[in-house]
Amino acid sequence: MEVFTEKVLLLEVLNTVCDKLNIQSSALVFLNRSYSDSDIQTLYSFFAEIEIKKEPIKVDRIVSKIQQINPKTSDQAALETIRELKAAFKDEKRFPWLIKQIDD
């Protein structure tokens, strides 16, 4: 990523504001990780299906889904994404069933 592009600068400001205000945002997670609109829709649909069906799920399956969406994602990056999304979803009060399934 280039140093002084408009996108990088906007993300820096958003990250700083959210950090100072202790805001966790799933939207910011997706922006920071450069997910496309389609990627976000696919992942949200995946999470919503698990939530609606109250389907048991393991972190490994979420890692696999993230890597299916973006094959260049390492296991470590996928796990970090899951950690960030979990914190954001807790703050946003989204996907409570999913959060319980992946609690540490």
C-alpha positions as CSV (number, residue, x, y, z in Angstrom):
1,M,0.0,0.0,0.0
2,E,1.3,3.4,-0.9
3,V,2.1,5.8,2.0
4,F,0.1,9.0,1.1
5,T,-2.9,7.9,-0.9
6,E,-6.3,9.3,-0.1
7,K,-7.5,5.9,1.1
8,V,-4.5,5.3,3.4
9,L,-4.9,8.8,4.9
10,L,-8.6,8.3,5.5
11,L,-8.0,4.9,7.1
12,E,-5.3,6.4,9.3
13,V,-7.8,9.0,10.5
14,L,-10.6,6.5,11.0
15,N,-8.4,4.1,12.9
16,T,-7.0,6.9,15.1
17,V,-10.5,8.2,15.9
18,C,-11.9,4.7,16.6
19,D,-8.9,3.9,18.8
20,K,-9.2,7.1,20.9
21,L,-12.9,6.6,21.3
22,N,-12.5,2.8,21.9
23,I,-14.9,2.0,19.0
24,Q,-14.8,-1.4,17.4
25,S,-16.4,-1.4,13.9
26,S,-16.8,-4.3,11.5
27,A,-17.0,-1.7,8.7
28,L,-13.5,-0.5,9.6
29,V,-12.2,-4.1,9.8
30,F,-13.4,-4.7,6.2
31,L,-11.9,-1.4,5.0
32,N,-8.6,-2.0,6.7
33,R,-8.4,-5.4,5.1
34,S,-9.5,-4.2,1.6
35,Y,-12.5,-6.5,1.3
36,S,-14.6,-5.9,-1.8
37,D,-18.4,-5.3,-1.7
38,S,-18.9,-8.9,-2.9
39,D,-16.5,-10.3,-0.3
40,I,-18.3,-8.5,2.5
41,Q,-21.7,-9.7,1.3
42,T,-20.5,-13.3,1.1
43,L,-19.0,-13.2,4.6
44,Y,-22.1,-11.5,6.1
45,S,-24.4,-14.0,4.4
46,F,-22.2,-16.8,5.9
47,F,-22.4,-15.3,9.4
48,A,-26.2,-14.6,9.1
49,E,-26.9,-18.2,8.0
50,I,-25.0,-19.5,11.1
51,E,-26.8,-17.1,13.3
52,I,-30.3,-17.9,12.0
53,K,-29.8,-21.7,12.0
54,K,-28.0,-21.5,15.4
55,E,-25.4,-23.7,13.8
56,P,-22.4,-24.8,15.8
57,I,-19.2,-23.5,14.2
58,K,-15.5,-23.7,14.9
59,V,-12.9,-21.0,14.1
60,D,-11.3,-23.3,11.5
61,R,-14.4,-23.2,9.4
62,I,-14.4,-19.4,9.5
63,V,-10.7,-19.3,8.6
64,S,-11.5,-21.5,5.6
65,K,-14.4,-19.2,4.5
66,I,-12.1,-16.2,4.7
67,Q,-9.4,-18.0,2.7
68,Q,-12.0,-19.1,0.2
69,I,-13.0,-15.4,-0.3
70,N,-9.4,-14.3,-0.4
71,P,-7.0,-17.2,-1.1
72,K,-4.0,-15.0,-0.3
73,T,-5.0,-14.7,3.3
74,S,-2.7,-16.5,5.7
75,D,-4.0,-18.5,8.7
76,Q,-2.6,-15.8,11.0
77,A,-4.3,-12.9,9.0
78,A,-7.6,-14.8,9.0
79,L,-7.4,-15.4,12.8
80,E,-6.6,-11.7,13.3
81,T,-9.6,-10.8,11.1
82,I,-11.8,-13.1,13.2
83,R,-10.5,-11.5,16.4
84,E,-11.2,-8.0,15.2
85,L,-14.7,-8.9,13.8
86,K,-15.6,-10.7,17.0
87,A,-14.8,-7.5,19.0
88,A,-16.7,-5.3,16.5
89,F,-19.7,-7.6,16.5
90,K,-19.8,-7.5,20.3
91,D,-19.8,-3.7,20.3
92,E,-22.4,-3.6,17.4
93,K,-24.5,-6.3,19.1
94,R,-24.5,-8.4,16.0
95,F,-24.3,-12.1,15.6
96,P,-24.5,-13.1,19.4
97,W,-24.8,-16.8,18.6
98,L,-21.7,-16.7,16.4
99,I,-19.7,-14.8,19.0
100,K,-20.6,-17.4,21.6
101,Q,-19.4,-20.2,19.3
102,I,-16.0,-18.6,18.9
103,D,-15.5,-17.3,22.4
104,D,-12.0,-18.0,23.8
